[in-house]
Amino acid sequence: MSPAEESPAAPSSTSAPGAVRLDVRRGDPTPEELAAVIAVVTEAYEREASAAVAEDEVRPSAWQVSARALRAPLRRDVAWGRFAG
């Protein structure tokens, strides 16, 4: 095992905030292969982040959509059937 594989990579104080950590568990990838993996993952992340935008308009909740409107107030001036006096 190489010294890099024996101990886990500790974040250094010089690393940029939000930097991605990549651990190679098996094999010995070339720098070109690592660059290709980073490019593909970065592109997928940027595409997902751009699609994950909150909507500006506030949509009514399911409760508001399914709720029945309030009944119109009773008209006291109209007689009710034949029971009008």
MDTraj code that builds the backbone (N, CA, C; nanometers):
import mdtraj as md
import numpy as np

residues = "MET SER PRO ALA GLU GLU SER PRO ALA ALA PRO SER SER THR SER ALA PRO GLY ALA VAL ARG LEU ASP VAL ARG ARG GLY ASP PRO THR PRO GLU GLU LEU ALA ALA VAL ILE ALA VAL VAL THR GLU ALA TYR GLU ARG GLU ALA SER ALA ALA VAL ALA GLU ASP GLU VAL ARG PRO SER ALA TRP GLN VAL SER ALA ARG ALA LEU ARG ALA PRO LEU ARG ARG ASP VAL ALA TRP GLY ARG PHE ALA GLY".split()
xyz = np.array([
    [0.0838, -0.1184, 0.0000],
    [0.0000, 0.0000, 0.0000],
    [0.0880, 0.1243, 0.0000],
    [0.0434, 0.2229, -0.0706],
    [0.1178, 0.3475, -0.0725],
    [0.0804, 0.4298, 0.0504],
    [0.1601, 0.5275, 0.0881],
    [0.1297, 0.6100, 0.2058],
    [-0.0043, 0.6817, 0.1933],
    [-0.0462, 0.7146, 0.0719],
    [-0.1734, 0.7841, 0.0537],
    [-0.2906, 0.6914, 0.0808],
    [-0.2715, 0.5607, 0.0562],
    [-0.3805, 0.4656, 0.0772],
    [-0.3892, 0.4198, 0.2217],
    [-0.2795, 0.4312, 0.2990],
    [-0.2789, 0.3836, 0.4364],
    [-0.3599, 0.4723, 0.5287],
    [-0.3547, 0.6002, 0.5117],
    [-0.4297, 0.6898, 0.5998],
    [-0.5348, 0.7639, 0.5184],
    [-0.6516, 0.7872, 0.5795],
    [-0.7533, 0.8620, 0.5069],
    [-0.7067, 1.0045, 0.4819],
    [-0.7501, 1.0581, 0.3724],
    [-0.7096, 1.1939, 0.3363],
    [-0.7774, 1.2923, 0.4305],
    [-0.6973, 1.3655, 0.5027],
    [-0.7506, 1.4662, 0.5942],
    [-0.7644, 1.5972, 0.5188],
    [-0.8741, 1.6704, 0.5435],
    [-0.8886, 1.7980, 0.4738],
    [-0.7803, 1.8948, 0.5180],
    [-0.7136, 1.9541, 0.4241],
    [-0.6069, 2.0478, 0.4569],
    [-0.6655, 2.1860, 0.4782],
    [-0.5900, 2.2694, 0.5458],
    [-0.6373, 2.4047, 0.5747],
    [-0.6354, 2.4920, 0.4498],
    [-0.5654, 2.4489, 0.3444],
    [-0.5572, 2.5281, 0.2228],
    [-0.6644, 2.4908, 0.1217],
    [-0.7444, 2.3860, 0.1505],
    [-0.8463, 2.3464, 0.0530],
    [-0.9579, 2.4501, 0.0498],
    [-1.0125, 2.4685, -0.0672],
    [-1.1178, 2.5669, -0.0865],
    [-1.2470, 2.5174, -0.0224],
    [-1.3265, 2.6087, 0.0345],
    [-1.4542, 2.5655, 0.0908],
    [-1.5452, 2.5135, -0.0203],
    [-1.6119, 2.4047, 0.0058],
    [-1.6988, 2.3447, -0.0954],
    [-1.6251, 2.2585, -0.1950],
    [-1.4969, 2.2320, -0.1705],
    [-1.4188, 2.1487, -0.2621],
    [-1.4672, 2.0045, -0.2529],
    [-1.4607, 1.9352, -0.3634],
    [-1.5049, 1.7971, -0.3697],
    [-1.3890, 1.7053, -0.3327],
    [-1.4189, 1.6057, -0.2521],
    [-1.3176, 1.5077, -0.2138],
    [-1.3430, 1.3811, -0.2933],
    [-1.2403, 1.3286, -0.3539],
    [-1.2520, 1.2092, -0.4369],
    [-1.1567, 1.1036, -0.3822],
    [-1.2124, 0.9898, -0.3389],
    [-1.1321, 0.8793, -0.2873],
    [-1.1330, 0.7662, -0.3895],
    [-1.0160, 0.7215, -0.4281],
    [-1.0035, 0.6073, -0.5181],
    [-0.9862, 0.4842, -0.4299],
    [-1.0829, 0.3936, -0.4361],
    [-1.0806, 0.2760, -0.3495],
    [-1.0024, 0.1600, -0.4100],
    [-1.0100, 0.1433, -0.5402],
    [-0.9410, 0.0323, -0.6063],
    [-0.8791, 0.0800, -0.7363],
    [-0.7758, 0.0130, -0.7766],
    [-0.7146, 0.0434, -0.9051],
    [-0.6191, 0.1603, -0.8967],
    [-0.5669, 0.1933, -1.0115],
    [-0.4716, 0.3031, -1.0223],
    [-0.5084, 0.3863, -1.1448],
    [-0.6070, 0.4774, -1.1316],
    [-0.6495, 0.5544, -1.2483],
    [-0.5429, 0.6560, -1.2900],
    [-0.5408, 0.6817, -1.4163],
    [-0.4491, 0.7824, -1.4693],
    [-0.5079, 0.9209, -1.4426],
    [-0.4240, 1.0227, -1.4486],
    [-0.4765, 1.1590, -1.4306],
    [-0.5854, 1.1940, -1.5327],
    [-0.5740, 1.1401, -1.6539],
    [-0.6754, 1.1666, -1.7565],
    [-0.8090, 1.1029, -1.7178],
    [-0.8035, 0.9800, -1.6625],
    [-0.9263, 0.9133, -1.6194],
    [-0.9914, 0.9880, -1.5031],
    [-0.9103, 1.0339, -1.4092],
    [-0.9652, 1.1126, -1.2981],
    [-1.0269, 1.2427, -1.3486],
    [-0.9614, 1.3068, -1.4435],
    [-1.0144, 1.4308, -1.4994],
    [-1.1474, 1.4051, -1.5698],
    [-1.1593, 1.2930, -1.6388],
    [-1.2843, 1.2601, -1.7075],
    [-1.3962, 1.2361, -1.6070],
    [-1.3673, 1.1649, -1.4989],
    [-1.4687, 1.1400, -1.3955],
    [-1.5136, 1.2714, -1.3330],
    [-1.4192, 1.3570, -1.3013],
    [-1.4528, 1.4860, -1.2401],
    [-1.5364, 1.5707, -1.3353],
    [-1.5025, 1.5702, -1.4634],
    [-1.5784, 1.6484, -1.5609],
    [-1.7219, 1.5982, -1.5728],
    [-1.7400, 1.4663, -1.5769],
    [-1.8746, 1.4096, -1.5909],
    [-1.9584, 1.4380, -1.4666],
    [-1.9001, 1.4180, -1.3496],
    [-1.9737, 1.4415, -1.2249],
    [-2.0061, 1.5898, -1.2086],
    [-1.9126, 1.6762, -1.2429],
    [-1.9368, 1.8199, -1.2329],
    [-2.0490, 1.8628, -1.3259],
    [-2.0494, 1.8132, -1.4487],
    [-2.1550, 1.8467, -1.5447],
    [-2.2909, 1.7994, -1.4948],
    [-2.2963, 1.6771, -1.4424],
    [-2.4230, 1.6238, -1.3907],
    [-2.4713, 1.7054, -1.2719],
    [-2.3805, 1.7449, -1.1843],
    [-2.4175, 1.8259, -1.0689],
    [-2.4690, 1.9630, -1.1105],
    [-2.4003, 2.0283, -1.2041],
    [-2.4430, 2.1606, -1.2496],
    [-2.5790, 2.1539, -1.3182],
    [-2.6040, 2.0485, -1.3952],
    [-2.7328, 2.0316, -1.4623],
    [-2.8444, 2.0128, -1.3583],
    [-2.8177, 1.9323, -1.2568],
    [-2.9179, 1.9092, -1.1532],
    [-2.9414, 2.0362, -1.0714],
    [-2.8363, 2.1093, -1.0410],
    [-2.8495, 2.2318, -0.9624],
    [-2.9265, 2.3389, -1.0392],
    [-2.9076, 2.3471, -1.1694],
    [-2.9793, 2.4478, -1.2473],
    [-3.1266, 2.4121, -1.2624],
    [-3.1579, 2.2826, -1.2597],
    [-3.2984, 2.2398, -1.2717],
    [-3.3713, 2.2487, -1.1384],
    [-3.3004, 2.2572, -1.0286],
    [-3.3618, 2.2588, -0.8963],
    [-3.3863, 2.4020, -0.8497],
    [-3.4667, 2.4742, -0.9247],
    [-3.4979, 2.6127, -0.8919],
    [-3.6396, 2.6178, -0.8363],
    [-3.6567, 2.6879, -0.7265],
    [-3.7887, 2.6996, -0.6655],
    [-3.8789, 2.7851, -0.7538],
    [-4.0056, 2.7494, -0.7565],
    [-4.1016, 2.8251, -0.8362],
    [-4.1308, 2.9580, -0.7689],
    [-4.1492, 3.0621, -0.8500],
    [-4.1786, 3.1941, -0.7954],
    [-4.3247, 3.2065, -0.7533],
    [-4.4136, 3.1469, -0.8306],
    [-4.5553, 3.1605, -0.7990],
    [-4.5941, 3.0605, -0.6908],
    [-4.6775, 3.1055, -0.6010],
    [-4.7229, 3.0196, -0.4929],
    [-4.8491, 2.9488, -0.5390],
    [-4.8432, 2.8161, -0.5410],
    [-4.9587, 2.7386, -0.5839],
    [-5.0432, 2.7043, -0.4617],
    [-5.1756, 2.6929, -0.4800],
    [-5.2592, 2.6564, -0.3659],
    [-5.2310, 2.5134, -0.3223],
    [-5.2489, 2.4894, -0.1943],
    [-5.2238, 2.3558, -0.1415],
    [-5.3347, 2.2609, -0.1869],
    [-5.3118, 2.1324, -0.1689],
    [-5.4119, 2.0324, -0.2063],
    [-5.5402, 2.0532, -0.1256],
    [-5.5272, 2.0959, -0.0018],
    [-5.6447, 2.1216, 0.0813],
    [-5.7268, 2.2370, 0.0215],
    [-5.6625, 2.3419, -0.0192],
    [-5.7331, 2.4559, -0.0765],
    [-5.7997, 2.4197, -0.2087],
    [-5.7372, 2.3354, -0.2880],
    [-5.7941, 2.2967, -0.4167],
    [-5.9178, 2.2102, -0.3964],
    [-5.9122, 2.1187, -0.3009],
    [-6.0233, 2.0255, -0.2832],
    [-6.1327, 2.0793, -0.1912],
    [-6.1068, 2.1863, -0.1206],
    [-6.2060, 2.2385, -0.0261],
    [-6.3236, 2.3008, -0.1023],
    [-6.4428, 2.2762, -0.0514],
    [-6.5636, 2.3301, -0.1116],
    [-6.5796, 2.4758, -0.0705],
    [-6.6333, 2.5560, -0.1577],
    [-6.6556, 2.6965, -0.1264],
    [-6.7645, 2.7082, -0.0200],
    [-6.7606, 2.8176, 0.0532],
    [-6.8625, 2.8397, 0.1553],
    [-6.9993, 2.8600, 0.0902],
    [-7.1017, 2.8188, 0.1627],
    [-7.2395, 2.8335, 0.1149],
    [-7.2761, 2.9818, 0.1147],
    [-7.3541, 3.0212, 0.0162],
    [-7.4015, 3.1597, 0.0115],
    [-7.4960, 3.1830, 0.1283],
    [-7.4987, 3.3010, 0.1853],
    [-7.5871, 3.3256, 0.2992],
    [-7.7350, 3.3100, 0.2586],
    [-7.8153, 3.2703, 0.3541],
    [-7.9581, 3.2529, 0.3279],
    [-8.0231, 3.3872, 0.3003],
    [-8.1169, 3.3856, 0.2067],
    [-8.1924, 3.5078, 0.1780],
    [-8.3214, 3.5014, 0.2593],
    [-8.3345, 3.5860, 0.3532],
    [-8.4503, 3.5867, 0.4426],
    [-8.5732, 3.6488, 0.3763],
    [-8.5539, 3.7214, 0.2683],
    [-8.6673, 3.7862, 0.2028],
    [-8.7434, 3.6922, 0.1096],
    [-8.6879, 3.5786, 0.0736],
    [-8.7531, 3.4846, -0.0160],
    [-8.8200, 3.3766, 0.0693],
    [-8.9483, 3.3516, 0.0387],
    [-9.0208, 3.2504, 0.1148],
    [-8.9645, 3.1121, 0.0850],
    [-8.9792, 3.0213, 0.1823],
    [-8.9239, 2.8883, 0.1675],
    [-9.0382, 2.7917, 0.1404],
    [-9.0561, 2.7543, 0.0141],
    [-9.1627, 2.6616, -0.0232],
    [-9.2995, 2.7172, 0.0055],
    [-9.3943, 2.6343, 0.0493],
    [-9.5321, 2.6786, 0.0748],
    [-9.5526, 2.7208, 0.2196],
    [-9.4449, 2.7240, 0.2934],
    [-9.4592, 2.7603, 0.4331],
    [-9.4485, 2.9111, 0.4551],
    [-9.4566, 2.9869, 0.3485],
    [-9.4471, 3.1324, 0.3615],
    [-9.5739, 3.1858, 0.4314],
    [-9.5560, 3.2789, 0.5138],
    [-9.6662, 3.3298, 0.5917],
    [-9.7351, 3.4396, 0.5309],
])
top = md.Topology()
chain = top.add_chain()
for i, resn in enumerate(residues, 1):
    res = top.add_residue(resn, chain, resSeq=i)
    for name in ("N", "CA", "C"):
        top.add_atom(name, md.element.get_by_symbol(name[0]), res)
traj = md.Trajectory(xyz[None], top)
